[in-house]
Amino acid sequence: MKNSFPIRFYVYLVQLDPALGSEIRKSRPCVVVSPNEMNTQLRTVIIAPLTSTLKSWPTRVKVEFQGKHGEVALDQIRTVDSGRLIKHLGAMSTKEAEQIRGVLVEMFM
């Protein structure tokens, strides 16, 4: 990675395997949702995978990333070792980041 630590609301290619049961699998783009204060201090990072499978659930945020429409699957958030982050791919827009933050707040209230 170019940065010394993962940045919140940046998108990284993340190796998610091995996965169990209904967990999202394989290497795929994921959004970092953990705060930068955590990302600078810990070797783990909280991520949410991007998916092109549209569900329109309240735990999903519609996004456009690299010209493709999809959703951030906040129902699939997980903590991974930062070594699983393969490369930086880009960042969510300010509007998308705010939507993600809003859904997370609702989920954990």
Buried (B, 14 or more C-beta within 10 A) or exposed (E): BEEEBBBBBBBBBBBBEEEEEEEBEEEBBBBBBBEBEBBEEBEBBBBBBBBEEEEEEEBBBEBEBEEEEBBBBBBBBBEBEBEBBEEBBEBBEEEBBEBBBEBBEEEEE
